[in-house]
Structure formats: structure tokens, C-alpha cells
Amino acid sequence: MPKEPKTKLNDASVADFFDAIPDKERREDCRAVAKLMQKVTKAKPKMWGTSIVGFGTRVYQGSSGEATWMEIGFSPRKANLTLYIMTGVDAHPALFKKLGKYKNGKGCLYLKHLSDIDLKVLEQIITASVKRIRNL
């Protein structure tokens, strides 16, 4: 029997989630990223757990069985705005060289401020990741 993921798609309000972000710049950055991800995916933002905004869904085979997860998403964490790039950061090296100031993990892109990066390049990264996910 597959292990149930802790973070699940739910019906919580994304707008209420954004409104509750205390830092005005982070709140506006979240709205801008949501608009960009919605444009690329053509999917409405949905809450995953209590702190992740995700777009689209996909079924994948994980180590503990089949699971449903978002195609792309983000979360306004305390230190950074964290974007979940499901194809991994390593899948798009040329784009990341042009992005601007960021840190990353295997599938996470950490941004202090959207003003530190090139939003057109971010859109290209999101587009490439979603396209790749949909073709898996």
C-alpha cells in the first residue's frame, strides 16, 4: 500500500493565504509568481497543504507507489520564496545562467526578491519545466 503524502491538494483559499502574508513585498512577489505560473500552465492556483500554492496535477510513480502532485508550485517561506521546479534545476542549465541572483537545491529555486531576477527568464524556466513534465 503506497504511503499517503503529507502535503495534499485542498480547497483552502489561495487569496486568503496571500492576504495573510505579513511582508508586503513577499505578498506581491507571490501574486506575481502565481500570475506567471497560471499563464504558463493555464491552471488555477490551488493550495497544497497549508503553505504551498500549486498549479496543475500529475500522477507519478514514487518509491512508495503512485501519487498525485502539482506540475509546478511555490511557497513563501520565511527566508526565501521557494519555487518547486519538478524537473529539477539541473534540467535547464542555460536558462539558470541568465536568471539572476538565486540559490537552489535539486528541485527548488530559492529567491530573496523577484527584483533580483529576470522575470522573462523565469517564465522560460517555468514553461520548459511544465512542458517537460507533461511529456514524461
CORHUDA-V813553 format. One record per backbone hydrogen bond with DSSP energy under -1.0 kcal/mol. NH is the residue of the N-H (numbers start at 0). CO is the residue of the C=O. E is the energy in kcal/mol with one decimal. If there is no record, write none. Layout:
# CORHUDA-V813553
NH&CO&E / NH&CO&E
This chain:
# CORHUDA-V813553
9&46&-2.5 / 16&12&-1.8 / 17&13&-2.7 / 18&14&-2.6 / 19&15&-1.4 / 20&17&-1.7 / 26&22&-2.5 / 27&23&-2.5 / 28&24&-2.6 / 29&25&-2.4 / 30&26&-2.0 / 31&27&-2.2 / 32&28&-2.5 / 33&29&-2.6 / 34&30&-2.1 / 35&31&-2.1 / 36&32&-2.9 / 37&33&-2.5 / 38&34&-2.1 / 39&35&-2.1 / 40&36&-2.7 / 41&37&-2.4 / 45&53&-2.3 / 47&51&-3.1 / 48&7&-3.1 / 51&47&-1.3 / 52&73&-3.0 / 53&45&-3.2 / 54&71&-2.6 / 57&68&-2.6 / 59&66&-2.8 / 61&64&-2.8 / 64&61&-1.4 / 66&59&-2.6 / 68&57&-2.7 / 70&54&-1.9 / 71&54&-1.3 / 72&83&-1.1 / 73&52&-2.3 / 74&81&-2.5 / 76&74&-1.6 / 76&79&-1.4 / 80&110&-3.4 / 81&74&-3.0 / 82&108&-3.0 / 83&72&-3.2 / 84&106&-2.4 / 87&84&-2.2 / 88&105&-2.6 / 91&88&-1.5 / 95&91&-2.0 / 96&92&-1.6 / 97&94&-1.1 / 100&115&-2.2 / 102&109&-2.0 / 104&107&-2.4 / 108&82&-2.6 / 109&102&-3.2 / 110&80&-2.4 / 115&112&-1.7 / 116&113&-1.8 / 117&98&-2.7 / 121&117&-2.2 / 122&118&-2.3 / 123&119&-1.7 / 124&120&-2.4 / 125&121&-2.7 / 126&122&-2.6 / 127&123&-2.6 / 128&124&-2.5 / 129&125&-2.7 / 130&126&-2.6 / 131&127&-2.1 / 132&128&-2.7 / 133&129&-2.4 / 135&132&-1.3
